[in-house]
Amino acid sequence: MREAFIFSSWRFRLRAPLARPLVCAGLVGSLVASMTGHAQAATCDDWPAYRAFVSRFVQQDGRVVDFSTPTQQTTSEGQSYGMFFALVANDRATFERLLRWTRANLSAGRFDGGDVKLPAWQWGKKPDGAYGVIDPNSAADSDLWIAYDLFEAGRLWREPAYTQLAYALVTQVEKQEVADLRGLGPMLLPGSQGFRNGATTRLNPSYLPLPLIRALAAQSPNGPWSRIADNAFKLVKTTAPLGFAPDWAAYRDGQFVVDPQTGDAGSYDAIRVYLWAGLAASADPLAKPWLAALHGMRDRIAQTGVPPEKVATTTGNAAGEGPIGFWGALLPYFRALGDTRAAGLAQTHLASLATPAPGAAQAARNQPVYYDEVLMLFGTASADGRYRFDENGRLVPRWENTCQSANARL
């Protein structure tokens, strides 16, 4: 097996399109109508953009498919995001399908309170044409999201089995994916294998959403999570000298340095750093400093009117125009900064895709792109008030207050 960090780098290069990513017009229309308030408030179990996402990307067996990749891959990331969206939608049936598929296919059936195998990050069509695990290494961000989904599902749906599984998963994350870095302390590694080479440890800033870390700190108070939150902020602040987050970074000889493999590029991974910062509760003591450390993206868009597809974080040199998903990811970031002009610009770009295009252009736009849709779903659902995180990282879904009963839809 090739070393895990090689696969992990390839994982995200797959997202970078040769041309501007295509977006499903129907899904975008649902997103924009919900976000801008042009549609009346949805009922407690009606989230059209989510239903469109499930119909296009989630198979009946609970597999989330990224059709834009040659392997027709499923990632633990996709499963974890799907579970989160199902929780926000109060859709326990889909949550269960996603969990069952993850257990059977990414964890080889070993995914219960008594025996947890960290999910393999990549599953899909292998070189011999068979479908199965392509890379068995774990992805720590996905493991955090799955644990978080389970903790919150256990609380919101009053299901102790979810909570028990979440504790078991967090225990394995702490054992296999957390390292004590000399001169820093505990830090989340990108996966269980392949990210430490001698004195150099590779890190991924987008794997560290502050609300999730806060929630794990509350659930596991004797664990490393409060210190990881502080160290994650140090990582983001130090590696964004001009206010731009990098896709990858490294820690060596007691300091954060440019990643030796991918350099100082900030692009398809890094866009999530701004998203997570925008979603953090304003009452969190790290929320405002975290946002302030990421001022570069706001400043650049104020100058150029578009987010760069790729930026060199140490020089500020930028190239390309980010795809539509970037606007979705940046919407909570602009709102958290109180930048109404930039938030309006994001909404305008998203709304422009809801306008039908004739002929071949319309057919092309009907081809869904997984990563863009995920970013837009996170961003627009937050802007629409469908969910938020409190200062302790707990999920506050709109359905908890608007439904006559908090019983999950089965």
TORRO-769296 format. One line per 8 residues: number of its first residue (from 1); their letters; for each residue x negated, y negated, z of C-alpha. Coordinates in nm, 4 decimals. Example, Ala and Ser with C-alpha at 12.3 -4.5 7.8 and 13.67 -1.06 7.14 Angstrom:
1) AS) -1.2300 0.4500 0.7800 | -1.3670 0.1060 0.7140 .
//
This chain:
1) MREAFIFS) 0.0000 0.0000 0.0000 | -0.1278 -0.3447 -0.0813 | -0.1774 -0.5776 0.2130 | 0.1452 -0.7340 0.3292 | 0.0462 -1.0939 0.2792 | -0.0001 -1.0329 -0.0925 | 0.3540 -0.9065 -0.1222 | 0.4832 -1.1887 0.0922 .
9) SWRFRLRA) 0.3274 -1.4499 -0.1343 | 0.4800 -1.2777 -0.4366 | 0.8112 -1.2698 -0.2574 | 0.8403 -1.6449 -0.2798 | 0.6808 -1.6910 -0.6191 | 0.9744 -1.4967 -0.7560 | 1.1935 -1.7894 -0.6595 | 1.0064 -2.0378 -0.8738 .
17) PLARPLVC) 1.1912 -2.0471 -1.2075 | 1.0363 -2.0823 -1.5473 | 1.3087 -2.3327 -1.6231 | 1.5509 -2.5244 -1.4073 | 1.7526 -2.2698 -1.2037 | 2.1048 -2.1970 -1.3183 | 2.3906 -2.2399 -1.0759 | 2.7358 -2.0923 -1.0702 .
25) AGLVGSLV) 2.9698 -2.3807 -1.1498 | 3.2628 -2.2242 -0.9669 | 3.0686 -2.1848 -0.6467 | 2.9221 -2.5330 -0.6711 | 3.2700 -2.6733 -0.7220 | 3.3880 -2.5037 -0.4054 | 3.0867 -2.6334 -0.2148 | 3.1294 -2.9903 -0.3299 .
33) ASMTGHAQ) 3.5039 -3.0054 -0.2802 | 3.4616 -2.8817 0.0745 | 3.1656 -3.1065 0.1491 | 3.3049 -3.4332 0.0191 | 3.6496 -3.3956 0.1684 | 3.8270 -3.4015 -0.1692 | 4.0067 -3.0870 -0.0641 | 4.2276 -3.0717 0.2409 .
41) AATCDDWP) 4.0826 -2.9077 0.5484 | 4.0652 -2.5342 0.5024 | 4.2526 -2.2948 0.7247 | 4.0542 -2.1230 0.9962 | 3.9689 -1.8238 0.7786 | 3.9482 -1.9972 0.4409 | 3.6042 -2.0973 0.3170 | 3.6172 -2.0817 -0.0640 .
49) AYRAFVSR) 3.2432 -2.1290 -0.1168 | 3.1682 -1.8420 0.1191 | 3.4209 -1.6164 -0.0491 | 3.2633 -1.6997 -0.3857 | 2.9192 -1.6184 -0.2458 | 3.0354 -1.2821 -0.1147 | 3.2083 -1.1924 -0.4407 | 2.8992 -1.2703 -0.6478 .
57) FVQQDGRV) 2.6129 -1.1546 -0.4290 | 2.7427 -0.8996 -0.1766 | 2.8185 -0.5498 -0.3005 | 3.0966 -0.3437 -0.1483 | 2.8424 -0.1417 0.0488 | 2.7039 -0.4556 0.2141 | 2.3941 -0.5136 0.0011 | 2.3070 -0.8757 -0.0853 .
65) VDFSTPTQ) 2.1536 -0.8759 -0.4331 | 1.9205 -1.1377 -0.5786 | 1.9987 -1.0952 -0.9481 | 1.7361 -1.3499 -1.0511 | 1.4509 -1.1058 -0.9778 | 1.3295 -0.8275 -1.2100 | 1.3707 -0.5707 -0.9334 | 1.7292 -0.6807 -0.8567 .
73) QTTSEGQS) 1.5947 -0.7053 -0.5071 | 1.7555 -0.7166 -0.1703 | 1.5585 -0.8761 0.1102 | 1.6004 -0.8700 0.4836 | 1.6297 -1.2481 0.4467 | 1.9353 -1.2099 0.2263 | 2.0965 -0.9685 0.4695 | 2.0283 -1.1987 0.7632 .
81) YGMFFALV) 2.1669 -1.5060 0.5890 | 2.4722 -1.3123 0.4766 | 2.5386 -1.2056 0.8346 | 2.5102 -1.5651 0.9502 | 2.7549 -1.6885 0.6882 | 2.9965 -1.4079 0.7797 | 2.9800 -1.5206 1.1404 | 3.0455 -1.8829 1.0437 .
89) ANDRATFE) 3.3410 -1.7577 0.8356 | 3.4750 -1.5386 1.1200 | 3.4522 -1.2440 0.8807 | 3.3627 -0.9493 1.0995 | 3.4353 -0.6903 0.8332 | 3.1679 -0.8303 0.6023 | 2.9309 -0.8770 0.8960 | 2.9681 -0.5064 0.9722 .
97) RLLRWTRA) 2.9096 -0.4057 0.6102 | 2.5911 -0.6101 0.5961 | 2.4704 -0.4666 0.9255 | 2.5420 -0.1069 0.8205 | 2.3567 -0.1459 0.4907 | 2.0591 -0.3039 0.6675 | 2.0476 -0.0229 0.9227 | 2.0688 0.2547 0.6637 .
105) NLSAGRFD) 1.8407 0.1146 0.3944 | 1.5933 -0.1281 0.5505 | 1.5505 0.0425 0.8889 | 1.5872 0.4075 0.7812 | 1.8836 0.4515 1.0141 | 1.6788 0.3445 1.3164 | 1.8633 0.0321 1.4176 | 2.0535 0.0666 1.7411 .
113) GGDVKLPA) 2.0094 -0.0340 2.1013 | 1.7911 0.2651 2.1785 | 1.5716 0.2767 1.8696 | 1.4917 -0.0200 1.6475 | 1.2687 -0.0141 1.3422 | 1.1995 -0.3624 1.2107 | 1.3730 -0.3916 0.8719 | 1.1623 -0.3673 0.5574 .
121) WQWGKKPD) 1.1695 -0.7031 0.3853 | 1.2084 -0.5851 0.0236 | 1.4327 -0.3198 -0.1324 | 1.5164 -0.2786 -0.4992 | 1.4208 -0.1105 -0.8265 | 1.0819 0.0566 -0.7973 | 0.8382 0.1184 -1.0867 | 0.9737 0.4710 -1.1333 .
129) GAYGVIDP) 1.3271 0.3365 -1.1806 | 1.4549 0.4593 -0.8456 | 1.5982 0.2195 -0.5894 | 1.4605 0.1982 -0.2400 | 1.2133 0.0165 -0.0166 | 0.9498 -0.1618 -0.2240 | 0.7500 -0.3151 0.0611 | 0.8004 -0.1725 0.4112 .
137) NSAADSDL) 0.6439 -0.4657 0.5934 | 0.8767 -0.6808 0.8023 | 0.9635 -1.0480 0.7591 | 0.9711 -1.2238 1.0937 | 1.2076 -1.5012 0.9888 | 1.4680 -1.2477 0.8840 | 1.4220 -1.0541 1.2058 | 1.4801 -1.3745 1.4038 .
145) WIAYDLFE) 1.7931 -1.4521 1.2049 | 1.9312 -1.0994 1.2457 | 1.8674 -1.1059 1.6200 | 2.0312 -1.4469 1.6406 | 2.3298 -1.3300 1.4357 | 2.3746 -1.0343 1.6684 | 2.3484 -1.2391 1.9876 | 2.6028 -1.4900 1.8623 .
153) AGRLWREP) 2.8329 -1.2214 1.7226 | 2.8255 -1.0498 2.0589 | 2.9215 -1.3720 2.2329 | 3.1773 -1.5088 1.9859 | 3.3424 -1.1764 1.9057 | 3.2990 -1.0374 2.2587 | 3.1204 -0.7252 2.1394 | 2.8550 -0.5959 2.3838 .
161) AYTQLAYA) 2.7106 -0.3528 2.1269 | 2.5893 -0.6449 1.9162 | 2.4238 -0.8031 2.2185 | 2.2532 -0.4777 2.3132 | 2.1146 -0.4395 1.9620 | 1.9963 -0.8016 1.9611 | 1.7967 -0.7471 2.2802 | 1.6413 -0.4318 2.1355 .
169) LVTQVEKQ) 1.5444 -0.6158 1.8169 | 1.3955 -0.9135 2.0019 | 1.1881 -0.6738 2.2101 | 1.0326 -0.5325 1.8937 | 0.9785 -0.8801 1.7479 | 0.7923 -0.9823 2.0620 | 0.5807 -0.6657 2.0504 | 0.5021 -0.6589 1.6790 .
177) EVADLRGL) 0.5403 -1.0100 1.5375 | 0.4187 -1.2432 1.8118 | 0.0470 -1.3050 1.8605 | -0.1389 -1.4995 2.1269 | -0.3659 -1.7302 1.9290 | -0.6763 -1.8467 2.1061 | -0.6531 -2.2107 2.2027 | -0.2831 -2.2284 2.1146 .
185) GPMLLPGS) -0.0830 -1.9531 2.2772 | 0.2056 -1.7443 2.1439 | 0.3053 -1.7855 1.7810 | 0.5360 -1.5979 1.5488 | 0.3479 -1.4152 1.2735 | 0.5147 -1.3933 0.9303 | 0.5383 -1.0151 0.9647 | 0.4073 -0.7211 1.1591 .
193) QGFRNGAT) 0.1123 -0.6480 0.9280 | -0.1335 -0.8228 0.6996 | -0.1394 -1.1800 0.8283 | -0.4506 -1.1713 1.0456 | -0.7879 -1.1483 0.8766 | -1.0751 -1.1885 1.1157 | -1.0518 -1.5308 1.2769 | -0.7851 -1.6532 1.0339 .
201) TRLNPSYL) -0.4123 -1.6113 1.0965 | -0.1688 -1.7071 0.8242 | 0.1559 -1.8766 0.9286 | 0.4753 -1.9907 0.7614 | 0.6410 -2.3091 0.8968 | 0.9763 -2.2213 0.7388 | 0.9955 -1.9085 0.9549 | 1.0470 -2.1159 1.2705 .
209) PLPLIRAL) 1.3964 -2.2730 1.2902 | 1.4131 -2.4648 1.6158 | 1.7777 -2.3747 1.6989 | 1.7030 -2.0036 1.6710 | 1.3934 -2.0299 1.8869 | 1.5932 -2.2162 2.1514 | 1.8619 -1.9480 2.1465 | 1.6064 -1.6686 2.1895 .
217) AAQSPNGP) 1.4463 -1.8619 2.4741 | 1.7843 -1.8707 2.6479 | 1.8459 -1.4998 2.5903 | 1.4918 -1.3932 2.6797 | 1.3752 -1.6493 2.9405 | 1.0710 -1.4425 3.0333 | 0.9658 -1.4185 2.6714 | 0.7357 -1.6453 2.4685 .
225) WSRIADNA) 1.0030 -1.8492 2.2931 | 0.9854 -2.1814 2.4764 | 0.6114 -2.1919 2.4167 | 0.6617 -2.0862 2.0562 | 0.8958 -2.3827 2.0083 | 0.6252 -2.6210 2.1286 | 0.3611 -2.4512 1.9162 | 0.5880 -2.4499 1.6114 .
233) FKLVKTTA) 0.6237 -2.8261 1.6438 | 0.2445 -2.8577 1.6641 | 0.2197 -2.6494 1.3480 | 0.4679 -2.8639 1.1572 | 0.3262 -3.1953 1.2757 | -0.0367 -3.1018 1.2129 | 0.0111 -2.9434 0.8715 | 0.2222 -3.2321 0.7390 .
241) PLGFAPDW) -0.0265 -3.5215 0.7564 | 0.1711 -3.7196 0.4966 | 0.5125 -3.5977 0.6115 | 0.5372 -3.3060 0.3664 | 0.5672 -2.9481 0.4929 | 0.3525 -2.6771 0.3299 | 0.4822 -2.3360 0.2249 | 0.2040 -2.1661 0.4192 .
249) AAYRDGQF) -0.0648 -2.2696 0.6669 | -0.3305 -2.0978 0.8759 | -0.4869 -2.1103 1.2202 | -0.8617 -2.0711 1.2589 | -1.1172 -2.1653 1.5222 | -0.8612 -2.3351 1.7421 | -0.6978 -2.5520 1.4786 | -0.4411 -2.5460 1.2012 .
257) VVDPQTGD) -0.5937 -2.5474 0.8532 | -0.4845 -2.5293 0.4904 | -0.3782 -2.1800 0.3922 | -0.6721 -1.9993 0.2261 | -0.4495 -1.8278 -0.0304 | -0.1792 -2.0721 -0.1390 | -0.3531 -2.3972 -0.0525 | -0.1599 -2.7061 0.0546 .
265) AGSYDAIR) 0.1418 -2.6578 -0.1720 | 0.4874 -2.7319 -0.0378 | 0.7760 -2.5994 -0.2467 | 1.0325 -2.3194 -0.2297 | 0.9464 -2.2013 0.1212 | 0.8850 -2.5468 0.2635 | 1.2227 -2.6861 0.1602 | 1.3713 -2.4845 0.4454 .
273) VYLWAGLA) 1.1553 -2.6697 0.6986 | 1.3521 -2.9873 0.6244 | 1.6793 -2.7918 0.6342 | 1.6131 -2.6393 0.9766 | 1.4980 -2.9756 1.1121 | 1.8203 -3.1329 0.9936 | 2.0289 -2.8635 1.1604 | 1.8686 -2.8947 1.5044 .
281) ASADPLAK) 2.0858 -3.0526 1.7731 | 1.9993 -3.4178 1.8300 | 1.9953 -3.3504 2.2054 | 1.7022 -3.1117 2.1671 | 1.3908 -3.2988 2.2890 | 1.1935 -3.1779 1.9864 | 1.4567 -3.2667 1.7254 | 1.3628 -3.6312 1.6649 .
289) PWLAALHG) 0.9847 -3.5808 1.6755 | 1.0242 -3.2855 1.4370 | 1.2207 -3.4971 1.1919 | 0.9757 -3.7851 1.2241 | 0.6893 -3.5521 1.1324 | 0.8661 -3.4744 0.8040 | 0.9212 -3.8281 0.6775 | 0.7403 -3.7678 0.3493 .
297) MRDRIAQT) 1.0292 -3.6086 0.1661 | 1.2681 -3.8909 0.2516 | 1.0096 -4.1515 0.1542 | 0.9372 -3.9813 -0.1795 | 1.3026 -3.9511 -0.2749 | 1.3558 -4.3181 -0.1856 | 1.0849 -4.3988 -0.4424 | 1.1664 -4.1531 -0.7203 .
305) GVPPEKVA) 1.5295 -4.0535 -0.6698 | 1.4537 -3.6789 -0.6832 | 1.2866 -3.4210 -0.4578 | 0.9636 -3.2858 -0.6063 | 0.9570 -2.9175 -0.6907 | 0.6013 -2.8973 -0.5607 | 0.3924 -3.1382 -0.3555 | 0.0334 -3.1217 -0.2336 .
313) TTTGNAAG) 0.0725 -3.1881 0.1350 | -0.2777 -3.3311 0.1878 | -0.2715 -3.5782 -0.1034 | 0.0974 -3.6372 -0.1730 | 0.0549 -3.5503 -0.5414 | 0.3843 -3.4110 -0.6695 | 0.5005 -3.2201 -0.9752 | 0.8375 -3.1293 -1.1214 .
321) EGPIGFWG) 1.1905 -3.1878 -1.0014 | 1.3345 -2.9603 -0.7375 | 1.6374 -2.7490 -0.8316 | 1.9884 -2.8151 -0.7087 | 1.9357 -2.5991 -0.4020 | 1.6839 -2.8523 -0.2742 | 1.9597 -3.1138 -0.2565 | 2.1737 -2.8749 -0.0561 .
329) ALLPYFRA) 1.8892 -2.8059 0.1854 | 1.8094 -3.1748 0.2252 | 2.1649 -3.2851 0.2991 | 2.1492 -3.2055 0.6758 | 1.8008 -3.3589 0.6876 | 1.9268 -3.6890 0.5447 | 2.2286 -3.6858 0.7737 | 2.0152 -3.6191 1.0817 .
337) LGDTRAAG) 1.7916 -3.9110 0.9834 | 2.0975 -4.1328 0.9451 | 2.0046 -4.1976 0.5829 | 2.3505 -4.2396 0.4307 | 2.2116 -4.3550 0.0965 | 2.0042 -4.0389 0.0495 | 2.2886 -3.8193 0.1754 | 2.5174 -3.9820 -0.0793 .
345) LAQTHLAS) 2.2593 -3.9179 -0.3491 | 2.2520 -3.5502 -0.2543 | 2.6310 -3.5344 -0.2687 | 2.6302 -3.6998 -0.6110 | 2.3866 -3.4451 -0.7497 | 2.5873 -3.1574 -0.6073 | 2.9137 -3.3034 -0.7364 | 2.7707 -3.3390 -1.0878 .
353) LATPAPGA) 2.7495 -2.9617 -1.1170 | 3.1186 -2.9216 -1.0479 | 3.1982 -3.0789 -1.3857 | 3.2615 -2.8035 -1.6446 | 3.0229 -2.7881 -1.9386 | 3.1376 -2.6615 -2.2788 | 3.0326 -2.3545 -2.4696 | 2.6950 -2.1951 -2.4150 .
361) AQAARNQP) 2.6028 -2.4391 -2.1410 | 2.9048 -2.3326 -1.9396 | 2.8186 -1.9659 -1.9900 | 2.4635 -2.0288 -1.8729 | 2.5793 -2.2086 -1.5628 | 2.7964 -1.9128 -1.4697 | 2.4809 -1.7141 -1.3972 | 2.4321 -1.7271 -1.0191 .
369) VYYDEVLM) 2.0947 -1.7943 -0.8568 | 2.0707 -1.6515 -0.5081 | 1.8286 -1.8913 -0.3400 | 1.9941 -2.2102 -0.4647 | 2.3338 -2.0877 -0.3486 | 2.2016 -1.9953 -0.0040 | 2.0461 -2.3372 0.0500 | 2.3627 -2.5122 -0.0642 .
377) LFGTASAD) 2.5811 -2.2958 0.1570 | 2.3716 -2.3752 0.4640 | 2.3649 -2.7468 0.3876 | 2.7161 -2.8173 0.2727 | 2.8833 -2.6039 0.5395 | 2.6984 -2.8028 0.8027 | 2.7925 -3.1342 0.6403 | 3.1533 -3.0183 0.6217 .
385) GRYRFDEN) 3.1561 -2.9417 0.9945 | 3.2029 -2.5684 0.9573 | 2.9245 -2.5028 1.2049 | 2.6578 -2.6679 1.4171 | 2.3986 -2.5656 1.6732 | 2.4004 -2.7032 2.0267 | 2.0858 -2.8003 2.2179 | 2.0510 -2.4440 2.3485 .
393) GRLVPRWE) 2.0699 -2.3042 1.9975 | 2.4165 -2.1594 2.0354 | 2.6311 -2.1499 1.7239 | 2.9427 -2.3661 1.7379 | 3.1621 -2.2536 1.4474 | 3.4644 -2.4574 1.3533 | 3.6920 -2.1550 1.3667 | 3.6285 -2.1162 1.7384 .
401) NTCQSANA) 3.8329 -2.4300 1.8000 | 4.0642 -2.4455 1.4985 | 4.1957 -2.0909 1.4917 | 4.4957 -2.0159 1.7054 | 4.3116 -1.7050 1.8183 | 3.9356 -1.6507 1.8290 | 3.9850 -1.2867 1.7349 | 3.7713 -1.2002 1.4343 .
409) RL) 3.9283 -1.1259 1.0976 | 3.8942 -0.7516 1.0360 .
//
